[in-house]
Amino acid sequence: MGPTRVLTGYRGCDFDHYDDGVCMPSWIAELVRLDGSDQSYRTSATFGAGPRLFGGLIAAQALAAAAATVDPDRLPQSLHAYFIKGGRIGVDIEYTVELTRDGRSFNTRRVTAVQDGAAIFEMMASFHRPETTTDWQCSEPPAVTLQEAVPLPGLPEKWADHFELRIAPGEPVDWPRQPFWFRTREPVEDDPVLQACALTFISDIGLVSAGRPPGAELPGPGGAASLDHALWLHRPTDVHQWHLYDAAAVSHSDARGLARGTMRRADGTLVASVAQESLWRL
């Protein structure tokens, strides 16, 4: 089965985003723009903190590669990823997609990201044909309301330019810590895959710090790093709207910390659930 989605990342100008009269793709469309066909893709869009690639970028690009191999009526449902080794900035990434299963309602894909012949990341992604059914969620009050949250000043990390962030009063401003509110600063196409890629991108922000053991502020020798990451996309959303990302640690043992979280719109609608285990060598 060949690619059925447009890998340029957008399907036309459905918003006011032009440069000298030319329709321009959004920031997320540019980041997940992949060269290739069938089940093999490549990108040179790499950035992160220091020499290490940003995990949210790899996950978003892998999701886009998987989406390129399914019919457009199948929407991202979940992803489960492993960060095998730290990726390097400035080195092209190759994504290989394995067509694991094509069913009547679900499609499953396995994506491997490789740099210089070595695997750095693996993901299983599931896509689902929308169905009409019961719509229920567990509701909970926000940990910090949008009204009481305060703007987070500009950060040096490149990804920070794409989002407007608000944090709880009194939190350190050197890095967004859970909980925080976010929305995209720039227009993003009305494409469910690109919207899901944007959520995937930001889902890797703040989870390592959320998974730190109580009382630990700084990592010891070996540092702290993401090990695996899971995201469930419950409902379509619009990343132009404010979303509250709230995660907390639930376990720490064997140098591994687990954090679980949710993303909710300002009206309380549950958009996504997240879980990540990180390595903490103290």
SENUMI-864593 format. One line per 4 residues: number of its first residue (from 1); their letters; for each residue x, z, y of N, C-alpha, C. Coordinates in steps of 0.1 Angstrom, whole numbers, padded with zeros to 4 digits. Layout:
BEGIN
NUM	A	X/Z/Y/X/Z/Y/X/Z/Y | ...
end
This chain:
BEGIN
1	MGPT	0009/0000/-0012/0000/0000/0000/0009/0000/0012 | 0007/-0010/0021/0015/-0010/0033/0010/-0002/0044 | 0017/-0001/0056/0013/0007/0067/0000/0001/0073 | -0010/0010/0076/-0022/0005/0082/-0024/0011/0096
5	RVLT	-0015/0019/0101/-0015/0024/0114/-0004/0018/0123 | -0006/0017/0136/0003/0011/0144/0014/0021/0148 | 0027/0019/0143/0037/0028/0145/0043/0029/0159 | 0039/0020/0168/0042/0022/0182/0036/0035/0187
9	GYRG	0026/0040/0180/0021/0053/0184/0009/0053/0193 | 0004/0042/0198/-0008/0042/0206/-0015/0029/0204 | -0028/0029/0207/-0036/0017/0205/-0042/0011/0217 | -0036/0015/0229/-0041/0009/0241/-0042/0019/0252
13	CDFD	-0044/0015/0264/-0045/0024/0275/-0060/0029/0277 | -0062/0041/0272/-0075/0047/0274/-0074/0059/0284 | -0064/0059/0291/-0062/0070/0301/-0053/0064/0313 | -0053/0071/0324/-0045/0066/0335/-0030/0069/0334
17	HYDD	-0023/0061/0327/-0009/0064/0324/-0002/0050/0325 | 0002/0046/0337/0008/0033/0339/0021/0034/0347 | 0029/0024/0345/0042/0023/0353/0043/0008/0358 | 0041/0006/0371/0041/-0007/0377/0030/-0016/0370
21	GVCM	0019/-0010/0367/0008/-0017/0361/0009/-0019/0346 | 0019/-0014/0340/0021/-0016/0326/0017/-0003/0318 | 0009/-0005/0308/0004/0007/0300/0016/0013/0293 | 0018/0026/0295/0029/0033/0289/0025/0043/0279
25	PSWI	0032/0044/0268/0028/0054/0257/0031/0068/0262 | 0024/0078/0257/0026/0092/0260/0039/0097/0254 | 0043/0109/0258/0055/0115/0254/0055/0117/0239 | 0043/0121/0233/0043/0123/0218/0043/0109/0211
29	AELV	0037/0099/0217/0037/0086/0211/0052/0080/0210 | 0059/0083/0221/0073/0079/0221/0082/0086/0211 | 0079/0099/0210/0087/0107/0201/0085/0104/0186 | 0073/0099/0183/0070/0096/0169/0069/0081/0166
33	RLDG	0074/0073/0176/0076/0059/0174/0087/0057/0164 | 0083/0050/0153/0092/0048/0142/0094/0033/0139 | 0106/0029/0136/0109/0015/0132/0109/0015/0117 | 0103/0004/0111/0103/0002/0097/0090/-0003/0092
37	SDQS	0088/-0003/0079/0075/-0008/0073/0074/-0002/0059 | 0062/-0005/0053/0060/0000/0040/0061/0015/0039 | 0072/0020/0033/0074/0034/0031/0088/0039/0036 | 0094/0031/0044/0107/0035/0049/0108/0033/0064
41	YRTS	0111/0044/0072/0111/0043/0086/0124/0050/0092 | 0126/0047/0104/0138/0052/0111/0136/0055/0125 | 0143/0065/0131/0142/0068/0145/0155/0074/0150 | 0157/0071/0163/0169/0077/0170/0165/0088/0180
45	ATFG	0152/0091/0180/0146/0101/0190/0149/0115/0184 | 0160/0121/0188/0165/0134/0183/0168/0143/0195 | 0164/0155/0194/0168/0166/0204/0165/0179/0198 | 0171/0190/0204/0169/0203/0199/0176/0213/0208
49	AGPR	0179/0224/0202/0186/0235/0210/0200/0235/0204 | 0210/0234/0213/0224/0233/0209/0226/0221/0200 | 0234/0222/0190/0236/0210/0181/0225/0208/0171 | 0216/0217/0169/0206/0216/0159/0193/0210/0163
53	LFGG	0187/0201/0154/0175/0194/0157/0163/0204/0158 | 0154/0201/0167/0142/0209/0168/0132/0206/0156 | 0129/0216/0148/0121/0214/0136/0107/0208/0139 | 0101/0212/0150/0088/0206/0153/0088/0191/0155
57	LIAA	0099/0186/0161/0101/0172/0162/0102/0165/0149 | 0110/0170/0140/0111/0164/0126/0097/0164/0119 | 0090/0175/0120/0077/0176/0113/0067/0166/0119 | 0067/0165/0132/0058/0156/0139/0061/0141/0135
61	QALA	0074/0138/0135/0078/0124/0131/0075/0122/0116 | 0077/0132/0107/0073/0130/0093/0058/0128/0091 | 0050/0136/0099/0036/0134/0098/0032/0120/0102 | 0038/0115/0113/0035/0101/0117/0039/0091/0107
65	AAAA	0050/0093/0100/0055/0084/0089/0044/0084/0078 | 0040/0096/0074/0030/0097/0063/0017/0090/0067 | 0013/0092/0080/0000/0086/0085/0000/0071/0085 | 0012/0066/0086/0014/0051/0087/0010/0045/0073
69	TVDP	0009/0052/0063/0007/0047/0050/-0007/0049/0045 | -0016/0055/0053/-0030/0057/0049/-0040/0050/0058 | -0052/0048/0053/-0062/0041/0061/-0065/0049/0074 | -0068/0043/0085/-0071/0050/0097/-0083/0059/0097
73	DRLP	-0092/0058/0087/-0103/0068/0087/-0099/0081/0080 | -0086/0082/0075/-0082/0094/0069/-0074/0102/0079 | -0078/0115/0082/-0072/0123/0092/-0063/0133/0087 | -0052/0137/0094/-0043/0148/0089/-0051/0161/0086
77	QSLH	-0049/0166/0074/-0056/0178/0070/-0046/0190/0069 | -0035/0188/0064/-0025/0199/0063/-0011/0193/0060 | -0001/0202/0062/0013/0198/0058/0020/0211/0054 | 0029/0209/0045/0037/0219/0039/0052/0214/0039
81	AYFI	0061/0220/0046/0074/0215/0049/0085/0225/0045 | 0097/0220/0042/0109/0228/0039/0120/0222/0048 | 0126/0231/0055/0138/0228/0063/0150/0230/0054 | 0155/0219/0048/0166/0220/0038/0179/0224/0044
85	KGGR	0183/0217/0055/0195/0220/0062/0193/0216/0077 | 0202/0222/0085/0200/0219/0099/0203/0205/0102 | 0194/0198/0109/0197/0184/0114/0205/0184/0126 | 0212/0172/0128/0221/0171/0139/0215/0162/0150
89	IGVD	0217/0166/0162/0213/0158/0174/0222/0146/0175 | 0216/0134/0179/0224/0122/0181/0226/0114/0168 | 0221/0118/0157/0222/0111/0144/0208/0106/0140 | 0207/0093/0138/0195/0087/0134/0189/0094/0121
93	IEYT	0176/0094/0121/0169/0100/0110/0161/0090/0102 | 0162/0089/0089/0155/0080/0080/0144/0088/0073 | 0132/0083/0074/0120/0089/0067/0115/0080/0056 | 0115/0086/0044/0110/0078/0032/0097/0085/0028
97	VELT	0087/0077/0026/0073/0082/0022/0070/0078/0008 | 0067/0088/0000/0062/0086/-0014/0047/0087/-0015 | 0041/0077/-0020/0026/0077/-0021/0022/0085/-0033 | 0020/0098/-0031/0017/0106/-0042/0003/0104/-0049
101	RDGR	-0007/0103/-0040/-0021/0101/-0045/-0030/0095/-0035 | -0038/0086/-0039/-0049/0080/-0031/-0062/0082/-0038 | -0070/0092/-0033/-0083/0095/-0039/-0094/0090/-0030 | -0106/0093/-0035/-0118/0088/-0027/-0119/0096/-0014
105	SFNT	-0115/0108/-0013/-0116/0116/-0001/-0103/0121/0005 | -0092/0122/-0004/-0080/0127/0000/-0068/0118/-0003 | -0058/0118/0006/-0045/0111/0003/-0034/0121/0004 | -0024/0121/-0005/-0013/0130/-0004/0000/0122/-0003
109	RRVT	0009/0126/0006/0021/0119/0008/0033/0129/0008 | 0044/0125/0002/0056/0132/0003/0066/0125/0012 | 0072/0132/0022/0081/0126/0031/0094/0133/0031 | 0105/0125/0030/0119/0131/0030/0126/0125/0042
113	AVQD	0132/0134/0050/0140/0131/0061/0155/0132/0058 | 0162/0121/0061/0176/0120/0057/0185/0117/0069 | 0196/0123/0070/0207/0120/0080/0220/0117/0072 | 0226/0106/0075/0239/0102/0068/0238/0105/0053
117	GAAI	0227/0101/0047/0226/0101/0033/0223/0115/0027 | 0221/0125/0035/0218/0139/0030/0204/0143/0035 | 0196/0148/0026/0182/0152/0029/0183/0165/0038 | 0176/0165/0049/0175/0177/0058/0161/0183/0058
121	FEMM	0151/0176/0053/0137/0181/0055/0128/0174/0045 | 0119/0181/0039/0109/0175/0030/0095/0181/0034 | 0085/0172/0033/0071/0176/0036/0061/0170/0026 | 0051/0178/0023/0039/0172/0016/0028/0173/0027
125	ASFH	0022/0161/0029/0011/0160/0038/-0002/0155/0032 | -0013/0160/0036/-0026/0157/0030/-0035/0151/0041 | -0042/0140/0038/-0051/0134/0047/-0065/0134/0041 | -0076/0135/0049/-0089/0137/0044/-0099/0128/0052
129	RPET	-0108/0122/0044/-0119/0114/0051/-0129/0124/0056 | -0132/0124/0069/-0142/0134/0074/-0155/0135/0067 | -0160/0147/0065/-0173/0149/0058/-0182/0158/0066 | -0195/0156/0065/-0205/0165/0071/-0207/0176/0062
133	TTDW	-0205/0188/0068/-0207/0200/0059/-0209/0212/0068 | -0209/0224/0063/-0210/0237/0070/-0198/0238/0080 | -0200/0242/0092/-0190/0245/0102/-0190/0260/0105 | -0181/0267/0099/-0180/0282/0102/-0166/0286/0103
137	QCSE	-0164/0297/0111/-0150/0302/0113/-0151/0317/0115 | -0140/0324/0112/-0139/0338/0115/-0135/0339/0130 | -0142/0346/0138/-0140/0347/0152/-0132/0361/0155 | -0124/0360/0165/-0117/0372/0169/-0114/0371/0184
141	PPAV	-0113/0383/0191/-0110/0383/0205/-0096/0378/0207 | -0093/0371/0219/-0080/0367/0221/-0070/0379/0224 | -0058/0377/0219/-0048/0388/0222/-0045/0389/0237 | -0045/0378/0244/-0044/0377/0258/-0053/0366/0263
145	TLQE	-0060/0369/0274/-0070/0359/0279/-0062/0350/0288 | -0068/0338/0290/-0061/0328/0298/-0060/0333/0312 | -0070/0341/0317/-0071/0346/0330/-0060/0356/0333 | -0056/0364/0323/-0046/0374/0326/-0032/0368/0322
149	AVPL	-0031/0357/0315/-0018/0352/0312/-0011/0346/0324 | 0003/0347/0324/0010/0342/0336/0019/0330/0333 | 0021/0321/0342/0029/0309/0339/0043/0313/0335 | 0048/0305/0325/0062/0306/0320/0070/0297/0329
153	PGLP	0081/0302/0335/0090/0293/0343/0096/0282/0335 | 0102/0273/0341/0108/0261/0334/0119/0266/0325 | 0120/0260/0313/0130/0263/0303/0140/0252/0302 | 0152/0254/0298/0162/0244/0297/0159/0234/0285
157	EKWA	0151/0239/0275/0149/0230/0263/0141/0218/0267 | 0145/0207/0261/0138/0194/0265/0123/0194/0262 | 0119/0200/0251/0105/0200/0247/0096/0206/0257 | 0102/0216/0265/0094/0224/0274/0088/0216/0285
161	DHFE	0094/0204/0288/0089/0196/0299/0075/0190/0295 | 0071/0190/0283/0059/0183/0279/0047/0193/0279 | 0049/0206/0280/0038/0215/0279/0038/0225/0291 | 0026/0229/0295/0024/0239/0305/0021/0252/0296
165	LRIA	0028/0263/0299/0028/0275/0291/0024/0287/0299 | 0016/0296/0293/0013/0308/0299/0015/0319/0289 | 0021/0330/0293/0025/0341/0284/0018/0354/0288 | 0018/0364/0280/0013/0377/0283/0021/0383/0294
169	PGEP	0015/0391/0303/0022/0397/0314/0033/0407/0308 | 0044/0407/0314/0055/0416/0310/0064/0411/0299 | 0061/0400/0293/0069/0394/0282/0082/0388/0288 | 0093/0388/0281/0105/0381/0286/0102/0366/0288
173	VDWP	0109/0360/0298/0106/0346/0302/0117/0337/0297 | 0126/0342/0289/0136/0333/0284/0132/0323/0273 | 0121/0327/0266/0116/0319/0255/0101/0323/0253 | 0092/0313/0250/0078/0317/0247/0077/0325/0235
177	RQPF	0071/0337/0236/0068/0345/0225/0053/0347/0223 | 0050/0348/0210/0036/0350/0207/0030/0362/0213 | 0017/0362/0218/0009/0350/0219/0012/0342/0232 | 0009/0329/0232/0010/0322/0245/0000/0310/0245
181	WFRT	-0004/0307/0257/-0013/0296/0259/-0006/0283/0262 | -0011/0272/0258/-0004/0259/0260/-0014/0248/0262 | -0009/0238/0269/-0016/0225/0270/-0006/0214/0274 | -0008/0202/0271/0001/0191/0275/0001/0189/0290
185	REPV	0012/0187/0296/0013/0184/0310/0009/0169/0313 | 0012/0160/0304/0010/0146/0306/-0001/0141/0297 | -0007/0130/0300/-0018/0124/0292/-0013/0121/0278 | -0022/0123/0268/-0019/0119/0254/-0031/0111/0249
189	EDDP	-0028/0100/0242/-0039/0091/0238/-0050/0098/0229 | -0062/0093/0230/-0073/0098/0222/-0072/0093/0208 | -0061/0097/0201/-0059/0092/0187/-0057/0105/0179 | -0065/0107/0168/-0064/0120/0161/-0050/0122/0155
193	VLQA	-0043/0112/0151/-0030/0114/0145/-0020/0119/0156 | -0020/0112/0168/-0011/0117/0178/-0015/0131/0183 | -0028/0134/0184/-0032/0148/0187/-0026/0158/0177 | -0027/0154/0164/-0022/0162/0153/-0007/0164/0154
197	CALT	0000/0153/0158/0014/0153/0159/0019/0162/0170 | 0011/0163/0181/0014/0171/0192/0012/0186/0188 | 0002/0189/0181/0000/0203/0176/0011/0206/0166 | 0015/0197/0157/0026/0199/0148/0039/0202/0155
201	FISD	0041/0195/0166/0053/0196/0174/0054/0211/0180 | 0044/0216/0186/0044/0229/0192/0042/0240/0182 | 0038/0237/0170/0035/0247/0160/0048/0254/0155 | 0060/0248/0158/0073/0254/0154/0079/0262/0165
205	IGLV	0072/0264/0176/0077/0272/0187/0073/0286/0186 | 0082/0295/0186/0079/0310/0187/0077/0316/0173 | 0077/0309/0162/0074/0315/0149/0086/0323/0144 | 0098/0318/0146/0110/0325/0141/0110/0339/0148
209	SAGR	0108/0340/0161/0109/0353/0167/0097/0361/0163 | 0085/0355/0160/0074/0362/0155/0076/0369/0142 | 0085/0362/0134/0088/0367/0120/0099/0377/0120 | 0105/0381/0131/0116/0391/0131/0111/0404/0126
213	PPGA	0120/0412/0120/0116/0425/0115/0114/0435/0127 | 0106/0445/0126/0103/0454/0137/0116/0461/0142 | 0118/0461/0155/0130/0467/0161/0142/0458/0162 | 0141/0446/0155/0153/0437/0156/0151/0427/0168
217	ELPG	0160/0426/0177/0159/0418/0188/0168/0405/0187 | 0180/0407/0182/0189/0396/0180/0193/0394/0166 | 0195/0381/0162/0199/0379/0148/0214/0383/0146 | 0217/0387/0134/0231/0390/0131/0239/0378/0126
221	PGGA	0250/0380/0119/0258/0369/0114/0250/0359/0106 | 0251/0347/0109/0243/0337/0102/0231/0333/0109 | 0227/0341/0119/0216/0338/0128/0202/0338/0121 | 0192/0333/0128/0179/0332/0123/0175/0317/0123
225	ASLD	0167/0313/0113/0164/0299/0112/0151/0297/0103 | 0143/0286/0106/0131/0283/0098/0135/0279/0084 | 0128/0284/0074/0129/0280/0061/0119/0270/0056 | 0106/0274/0058/0095/0265/0054/0084/0267/0064
229	HALW	0075/0258/0065/0065/0257/0075/0052/0251/0070 | 0041/0257/0073/0028/0252/0068/0018/0251/0080 | 0010/0241/0080/0000/0239/0091/-0012/0233/0085 | -0024/0240/0088/-0037/0235/0084/-0045/0231/0096
233	LHRP	-0049/0219/0097/-0057/0213/0108/-0072/0214/0105 | -0079/0224/0111/-0093/0226/0107/-0102/0217/0114 | -0100/0214/0127/-0109/0207/0135/-0101/0198/0145 | -0107/0186/0148/-0100/0178/0158/-0100/0185/0172
237	TDVH	-0091/0182/0180/-0090/0189/0193/-0084/0179/0203 | -0083/0184/0216/-0077/0177/0227/-0067/0185/0233 | -0054/0181/0232/-0043/0189/0236/-0042/0190/0252 | -0051/0183/0259/-0052/0185/0273/-0058/0198/0277
241	QWHL	-0066/0203/0267/-0073/0216/0269/-0063/0228/0266 | -0066/0239/0272/-0058/0251/0269/-0061/0256/0255 | -0050/0260/0248/-0051/0265/0234/-0042/0278/0234 | -0048/0288/0227/-0040/0300/0225/-0033/0300/0211
245	YDAA	-0020/0302/0211/-0012/0302/0199/-0008/0317/0197 | -0013/0323/0186/-0011/0337/0184/-0006/0339/0170 | 0006/0344/0168/0012/0346/0155/0018/0360/0154 | 0019/0365/0142/0025/0379/0141/0032/0380/0127
249	AVSH	0041/0388/0126/0048/0390/0113/0039/0398/0104 | 0040/0394/0091/0032/0401/0081/0041/0406/0069 | 0054/0402/0069/0062/0407/0058/0077/0404/0062 | 0086/0413/0057/0100/0410/0059/0107/0417/0047
253	SDAR	0114/0409/0039/0122/0414/0028/0132/0403/0023 | 0142/0407/0016/0152/0397/0011/0157/0388/0022 | 0159/0393/0034/0163/0385/0045/0154/0374/0050 | 0141/0375/0045/0131/0365/0049/0119/0372/0056
257	GLAR	0115/0366/0067/0104/0371/0075/0093/0361/0075 | 0081/0365/0072/0069/0357/0072/0060/0360/0084 | 0056/0349/0091/0047/0350/0102/0035/0341/0100 | 0023/0346/0103/0011/0338/0102/0004/0337/0116
261	GTMR	-0002/0326/0119/-0008/0325/0132/-0020/0315/0133 | -0026/0315/0144/-0037/0306/0146/-0036/0299/0160 | -0042/0287/0161/-0044/0280/0174/-0059/0279/0177 | -0063/0284/0188/-0077/0284/0192/-0079/0278/0206
265	RADG	-0090/0271/0208/-0093/0266/0221/-0098/0278/0230 | -0099/0275/0243/-0103/0286/0252/-0117/0292/0249 | -0125/0284/0242/-0139/0288/0238/-0139/0296/0225 | -0127/0298/0219/-0125/0305/0207/-0126/0296/0194
269	TLVA	-0128/0283/0196/-0128/0275/0184/-0115/0274/0177 | -0115/0277/0164/-0103/0277/0156/-0099/0262/0153 | -0087/0258/0158/-0083/0245/0156/-0073/0243/0144 | -0064/0253/0143/-0054/0252/0133/-0049/0266/0128
273	SVAQ	-0044/0267/0116/-0037/0279/0111/-0023/0275/0107 | -0014/0285/0109/0001/0282/0107/0007/0294/0099 | 0017/0290/0091/0025/0300/0084/0039/0295/0084 | 0048/0304/0086/0062/0301/0085/0071/0312/0080
277	ESLW	0080/0309/0071/0090/0319/0067/0103/0316/0073 | 0110/0325/0078/0123/0323/0085/0134/0332/0079 | 0146/0328/0080/0157/0335/0075/0163/0344/0086 | 0164/0357/0083/0169/0367/0092/0181/0374/0085
281	RL	0193/0372/0089/0205/0379/0084/0209/0389/0095 | 0206/0401/0093/0208/0412/0103/0221/0419/0099
end
